[in-house]
Amino acid sequence: MENRRLNSRRRTLTTGRIITHDPFSTVGCLVRNTSDSGARIEIEGAVVLPSRFELLFDGRRHDCYVAWKLFHHVGVRFA
């Protein structure tokens, strides 16, 4: 299987917040791994995410695009 990642991943297990703006809402998540270009997050329950949102973790906000979804795991690319 070909690895299409641009940057190496760093394992992490930290809490985060997904922030949407239309309509405004926040959802808790777990950040499972990160790289300079994105992250893999885990969301509990049935949550419909927009294709673009802000991800807040480790005291920083990241503007994100959804790269892929698989059940409760979501891969995001930082804008």
C-alpha positions in Angstrom: 0.0 0.0 0.0 1.4 3.4 -1.0 1.9 6.0 1.7 0.5 9.3 0.4 1.3 11.4 3.4 3.5 14.4 2.9 4.7 14.5 6.5 5.4 11.8 9.1 2.8 11.3 11.8 3.3 11.8 15.6 1.1 9.7 17.8 -0.9 11.7 20.4 -3.9 11.2 22.6 -5.3 14.6 23.4 -8.7 16.1 23.6 -9.8 18.7 21.1 -12.9 20.7 20.0 -14.4 20.9 16.6 -15.8 24.3 15.9 -18.3 24.9 13.1 -19.7 28.2 12.1 -22.8 27.6 10.0 -24.6 27.0 12.4 -22.1 27.7 15.2 -21.5 24.6 17.4 -18.7 22.8 19.1 -18.1 19.0 19.4 -15.5 17.2 21.5 -13.1 14.8 19.9 -9.8 12.9 20.5 -6.8 13.8 18.4 -5.1 10.5 17.7 -2.1 11.6 15.6 -0.8 14.7 14.0 1.6 15.9 11.4 2.6 19.3 10.0 -0.1 19.0 7.4 -3.0 17.3 9.2 -4.4 15.0 11.9 -6.6 12.0 12.6 -9.4 12.6 15.0 -12.0 10.4 16.6 -15.6 11.5 17.3 -18.0 9.7 19.4 -21.6 9.3 18.3 -23.4 10.3 15.1 -22.0 13.7 14.2 -22.4 15.3 10.8 -19.4 17.4 10.0 -19.1 20.1 7.3 -16.3 19.7 4.9 -14.4 22.6 6.5 -14.2 23.5 10.2 -11.8 24.7 12.9 -10.0 22.2 15.2 -8.8 23.4 18.6 -6.2 21.4 20.5 -3.0 22.0 22.4 -4.1 25.7 22.7 -4.0 26.3 18.9 -6.7 26.6 16.3 -6.3 24.9 12.9 -8.5 25.6 9.9 -9.2 22.1 8.5 -10.6 20.3 5.5 -12.0 16.7 5.8 -9.7 14.4 3.8 -11.4 11.1 4.6 -14.0 9.6 7.0 -14.3 6.0 8.3 -17.0 5.4 10.9 -16.0 7.6 13.9 -12.5 8.4 12.6 -11.8 11.5 10.4 -8.6 12.5 8.7 -8.2 16.3 8.3 -5.9 18.4 6.3 -4.8 21.7 7.8 -5.5 24.7 5.5 
